[in-house]
Amino acid sequence: MAKFRVGIIGAGYVSAHHIRALKSLSSIQIVGVADLDLTRAQAVARTFDLPKRLRSVKELLASGVDVGSTC
């Protein structure tokens, strides 16, 4: 079964809840997180073992996601 490739937009407090929920779904692959504050995106990506840490939504969407989830 193919997985939906999801990108997380925003690495604030709520993003952790969204990421945990999305990781519990077998049909979802989270490809990365984007936040204007790259340090915050890096911290969230490390915490949840996400491969990409980006500063812009444009970069995230260009990385091949099917869906962007705003947090």
C-alpha positions as CSV (number, residue, x, y, z in Angstrom):
1,M,0.0,0.0,0.0
2,A,1.4,3.4,-1.0
3,K,1.8,5.9,1.8
4,F,0.7,9.6,1.7
5,R,3.8,11.7,2.1
6,V,3.0,14.5,4.6
7,G,5.0,17.6,5.4
8,I,4.5,19.4,8.8
9,I,4.2,23.2,8.4
10,G,5.1,24.8,11.7
11,A,7.2,23.4,14.6
12,G,5.4,25.0,17.5
13,Y,3.7,23.3,20.5
14,V,0.8,21.8,18.6
15,S,3.1,20.2,16.0
16,A,4.1,17.4,18.5
17,H,0.4,16.4,18.9
18,H,-0.1,16.3,15.1
19,I,3.1,14.4,14.5
20,R,2.3,11.7,17.2
21,A,-1.2,11.3,15.6
22,L,0.1,11.1,12.1
23,K,2.9,8.6,13.0
24,S,0.2,6.3,14.4
25,L,-1.4,5.9,11.0
26,S,0.2,3.2,8.8
27,S,-0.8,5.1,5.6
28,I,1.2,8.2,6.4
29,Q,4.9,8.9,6.0
30,I,6.0,12.3,7.5
31,V,8.8,13.6,5.2
32,G,9.8,16.6,7.2
33,V,9.0,19.8,9.0
34,A,9.3,23.5,8.0
35,D,9.4,26.5,10.3
36,L,10.7,30.0,9.8
37,D,12.8,29.3,12.9
38,L,15.1,26.6,11.5
39,T,16.4,25.8,15.0
40,R,12.9,24.9,16.1
41,A,12.3,22.8,13.0
42,Q,15.6,21.0,13.6
43,A,14.6,20.3,17.3
44,V,11.2,18.9,16.3
45,A,12.8,16.8,13.5
46,R,15.4,15.3,15.9
47,T,12.7,14.6,18.6
48,F,10.5,12.7,16.1
49,D,13.2,11.3,13.8
50,L,12.0,13.3,10.7
51,P,14.3,13.4,7.7
52,K,13.9,17.0,6.5
53,R,14.2,20.2,8.4
54,L,13.4,23.2,6.3
55,R,12.9,26.9,6.7
56,S,10.2,27.5,4.1
57,V,6.9,25.9,3.1
58,K,8.0,26.3,-0.5
59,E,11.0,24.0,0.1
60,L,8.8,21.5,1.9
61,L,6.2,21.3,-0.8
62,A,9.0,21.0,-3.5
63,S,10.4,18.0,-1.6
64,G,7.7,15.7,-2.9
65,V,4.9,15.8,-0.3
66,D,1.4,14.8,-1.1
67,V,-0.1,16.9,1.7
68,G,1.0,19.7,4.0
69,S,-0.3,19.7,7.5
70,T,-0.4,23.2,9.2
71,C,0.3,23.1,12.9
